[in-house]
Amino acid sequence: TIMIYPVVPDFRRYPNEQGRDLFVTHMEMGLGGAWMKRMIHSTFMYKLQGRPGWKVIPE
């Protein structure tokens, strides 16, 4: 699982050669990556459905 932030490179905000925030962008391998993918999917669906507390979940 690779988490990239922001998805579209923003070279004005992040002036490195990738155009991304290197402290947020990272990679998880193996079983940890599978659990991270599940967590991201679950929180996205929770926010999409507009359940209580959805505003607390960051973009």
C-alpha positions as a LaTeX table, in Angstrom:
\begin{tabular}{lrrr}
\hline
Residue & $x$ (\AA) & $y$ (\AA) & $z$ (\AA) \\
\hline
Thr1 & 0.00 & 0.00 & 0.00 \\
Ile2 & 1.36 & 3.40 & $-0.96$ \\
Met3 & $-0.21$ & 6.52 & 0.54 \\
Ile4 & 0.58 & 9.65 & $-1.46$ \\
Tyr5 & $-0.33$ & 13.18 & $-0.35$ \\
Pro6 & $-1.37$ & 15.17 & $-2.30$ \\
Val7 & $-2.53$ & 12.82 & $-5.05$ \\
Val8 & $-1.85$ & 15.42 & $-7.75$ \\
Pro9 & 1.68 & 16.90 & $-7.36$ \\
Asp10 & 1.67 & 20.52 & $-6.14$ \\
Phe11 & 5.09 & 21.99 & $-6.92$ \\
Arg12 & 4.20 & 25.46 & $-5.58$ \\
Arg13 & 3.24 & 24.21 & $-2.11$ \\
Tyr14 & 5.88 & 21.42 & $-1.94$ \\
Pro15 & 8.99 & 22.61 & $-3.83$ \\
Asn16 & 10.78 & 19.23 & $-3.80$ \\
Glu17 & 11.24 & 17.23 & $-7.01$ \\
Gln18 & 8.14 & 15.05 & $-6.38$ \\
Gly19 & 5.78 & 17.92 & $-5.48$ \\
Arg20 & 4.45 & 15.97 & $-2.50$ \\
Asp21 & 4.61 & 16.10 & 1.31 \\
Leu22 & 7.33 & 13.56 & 2.12 \\
Phe23 & 6.29 & 13.30 & 5.79 \\
Val24 & 2.79 & 12.07 & 4.87 \\
Thr25 & 3.69 & 10.01 & 1.79 \\
His26 & 4.85 & 6.52 & 2.76 \\
Met27 & 4.60 & 2.83 & 1.91 \\
Glu28 & 3.49 & $-0.15$ & 3.97 \\
Met29 & 4.37 & $-3.66$ & 2.85 \\
Gly30 & 2.84 & $-7.00$ & 3.72 \\
Leu31 & 0.04 & $-7.50$ & 6.22 \\
Gly32 & 0.45 & $-3.98$ & 7.63 \\
Gly33 & $-0.28$ & $-2.58$ & 4.18 \\
Ala34 & $-3.44$ & $-4.66$ & 3.87 \\
Trp35 & $-4.73$ & $-3.38$ & 7.22 \\
Met36 & $-3.89$ & 0.21 & 6.30 \\
Lys37 & $-5.77$ & $-0.16$ & 3.02 \\
Arg38 & $-8.78$ & $-1.55$ & 4.92 \\
Met39 & $-8.66$ & 1.33 & 7.42 \\
Ile40 & $-8.54$ & 3.97 & 4.66 \\
His41 & $-11.41$ & 2.31 & 2.80 \\
Ser42 & $-13.56$ & 2.02 & 5.94 \\
Thr43 & $-13.03$ & 5.64 & 7.01 \\
Phe44 & $-13.75$ & 6.86 & 3.46 \\
Met45 & $-17.03$ & 4.92 & 3.35 \\
Tyr46 & $-17.97$ & 6.17 & 6.83 \\
Lys47 & $-17.42$ & 9.77 & 5.72 \\
Leu48 & $-19.20$ & 9.24 & 2.39 \\
Gln49 & $-22.32$ & 7.93 & 4.14 \\
Gly50 & $-22.42$ & 11.02 & 6.39 \\
Arg51 & $-22.52$ & 9.11 & 9.66 \\
Pro52 & $-22.18$ & 10.90 & 13.03 \\
Gly53 & $-18.73$ & 12.42 & 13.46 \\
Trp54 & $-17.84$ & 12.36 & 9.76 \\
Lys55 & $-16.52$ & 15.93 & 9.98 \\
Val56 & $-13.76$ & 14.75 & 12.34 \\
Ile57 & $-12.21$ & 12.52 & 9.63 \\
Pro58 & $-9.61$ & 14.54 & 7.65 \\
Glu59 & $-9.67$ & 14.84 & 3.86 \\
\hline
\end{tabular}
